[in-house]
Amino acid sequence: MKVFAGVLAFGGVVAGSVGAETTSEKVYSYKHWEVEIVAFDDGGFACVAEVDAVTESFSIWTYQDNTARLQFYSTAWDFGETGETANLSVQIDRRTPWTLNNADLYKNSVLFDLPDSDDGVRFLVEVARGNVMYLRSETGEHVQSYSLAGSRASMDALIECGEVITGASKNPFN
């Protein structure tokens, strides 16, 4: 994708700004999704693909160390900074639900680190192929739903952004 031609330039500008605030730049947008590269004031980078509905959002974060994190956000939630956790269920379309045990509850967010395994990859593939994601409590009560329209192209953009921030290359001869 040519959308990432400016990402390296963005990284060079931000990386040189010691003590600067967190900065982000939209690198892709399609249907309900936006993909951004995020530069943190400590010099680190992340990529985030997000379905945003103003007061609620679902995001997938990828970091330079190849970790991936899910974030469910709502202005209606207020978990504080207590370090509590919760078990939840996520279902994409009518597929088998995923159980997310010990998700972190922090302020207005539910955070869950995807495992670096085939299961984590399968989850992301389901998101890319899905139409709707349902977030439920451990007991199955509906909490929120998110449109996944445009997710396939957005997951491709997230992967490409991740390759940029990790220095990965699809060419084994580089």
C-alpha positions in Angstrom: 0.0 0.0 0.0 1.2 3.4 -0.9 -0.4 5.0 2.2 2.7 4.1 4.2 5.2 6.1 2.2 4.9 9.0 4.6 4.9 6.9 7.8 8.6 6.6 7.9 8.9 10.3 7.5 6.3 10.8 10.3 8.4 8.5 12.5 11.6 10.4 11.9 10.0 13.7 12.8 8.4 12.5 16.0 11.3 10.3 17.1 13.4 13.4 17.2 11.0 15.2 19.5 12.2 14.3 22.9 9.6 15.0 25.6 6.8 15.7 23.1 3.3 14.6 23.6 1.8 11.4 22.1 1.2 12.1 18.4 -0.8 10.1 15.8 -1.4 10.3 12.1 -4.2 8.6 10.2 -2.7 6.3 7.5 -5.8 4.6 6.3 -9.6 4.9 6.5 -12.3 2.7 5.1 -16.0 2.4 6.0 -16.2 2.3 9.8 -12.4 1.8 10.3 -9.4 4.1 10.7 -5.8 3.0 11.0 -3.3 5.3 12.7 0.4 5.2 13.6 1.0 6.5 17.1 4.3 7.9 18.4 4.7 8.0 22.1 6.8 10.6 23.9 9.3 7.8 25.0 10.2 7.2 21.3 8.1 4.1 20.9 5.5 3.5 18.2 2.2 1.6 17.8 -0.4 1.1 15.2 -4.1 1.1 15.9 -7.1 0.0 13.9 -10.3 1.4 15.3 -14.0 1.3 14.8 -15.2 4.5 16.4 -18.8 5.5 17.2 -18.0 8.7 19.1 -18.8 7.5 22.6 -17.8 3.8 22.1 -15.0 2.2 20.2 -13.3 -1.1 19.5 -9.5 -0.9 18.7 -6.7 -3.3 17.9 -3.3 -2.1 18.9 0.0 -3.5 17.6 3.3 -2.6 19.1 7.0 -2.6 18.1 7.6 -5.8 20.1 4.8 -7.5 18.0 2.3 -7.7 20.8 -1.3 -7.0 20.1 -4.0 -5.6 22.4 -7.7 -5.3 22.1 -9.4 -2.2 23.6 -13.1 -1.7 24.1 -13.9 1.8 25.2 -17.1 3.6 26.3 -17.7 6.9 27.9 -20.4 5.2 29.9 -17.9 3.0 31.8 -15.8 4.2 34.7 -13.6 1.5 36.2 -11.2 3.8 37.8 -7.5 2.9 38.1 -8.0 -0.1 40.5 -6.4 -2.9 38.4 -9.6 -5.0 38.5 -10.1 -7.6 35.8 -13.2 -9.3 34.2 -14.0 -12.2 32.1 -15.9 -11.4 28.9 -17.2 -13.0 25.8 -16.7 -11.8 22.2 -18.6 -13.2 19.3 -18.1 -12.3 15.7 -21.2 -12.9 13.6 -22.6 -16.3 14.4 -19.2 -18.0 15.0 -18.3 -19.6 18.2 -17.7 -17.0 21.0 -14.2 -16.2 22.3 -13.6 -16.1 26.0 -11.3 -13.3 27.1 -10.3 -14.1 30.7 -8.8 -11.6 33.0 -9.3 -8.5 30.8 -8.0 -5.4 32.5 -10.5 -2.8 33.5 -9.0 0.7 33.4 -10.8 4.0 33.4 -13.2 3.8 30.4 -11.6 0.8 28.8 -11.5 -2.9 28.8 -8.1 -4.1 27.6 -7.0 -7.6 26.6 -3.7 -8.8 25.3 -4.0 -11.2 22.4 -1.9 -14.4 22.8 1.0 -14.7 20.4 -0.3 -17.9 19.1 -2.5 -19.5 16.4 -5.5 -18.5 18.5 -4.5 -14.8 18.4 -4.1 -15.1 14.6 -7.5 -16.9 14.2 -9.2 -14.1 16.2 -7.8 -11.4 13.9 -8.8 -13.4 10.8 -12.3 -13.6 12.2 -12.4 -9.9 12.7 -11.1 -9.4 9.1 -13.9 -11.6 7.8 -16.6 -10.5 10.1 -19.6 -8.2 9.8 -20.5 -7.5 13.5 -18.7 -8.1 16.8 -20.7 -8.6 20.0 -19.2 -7.8 23.4 -20.8 -9.7 26.2 -20.3 -10.2 29.9 -19.1 -13.6 31.2 -22.7 -14.6 31.7 -23.6 -13.8 28.1 -25.4 -10.4 28.7 -25.1 -8.0 25.8 -22.8 -5.1 26.5 -22.0 -3.6 23.1 -21.8 -4.4 19.4 -19.4 -3.0 16.8 -19.7 -2.9 13.0 -16.8 -4.7 11.3 -17.6 -3.2 7.8 -14.3 -2.6 6.1 -12.3 -4.8 8.5 -10.5 -6.9 5.9 -8.8 -3.9 4.2 -8.2 -2.3 7.6 -6.5 -5.4 9.0 -4.3 -5.4 5.9 -3.4 -1.8 6.6 -2.8 -2.6 10.3 -0.4 -5.4 9.3 1.5 -3.1 6.9 1.7 -0.4 9.6 3.1 -3.0 12.0 5.7 -4.0 9.5 6.8 -0.4 9.2 7.2 0.2 13.0 9.0 -3.2 13.6 11.2 -2.9 10.5 9.8 -6.2 9.2 10.0 -6.8 5.5 8.1 -9.1 3.2 11.3 -9.4 1.1 13.7 -12.0 2.7 16.6 -10.6 0.7 16.6 -7.2 2.4 
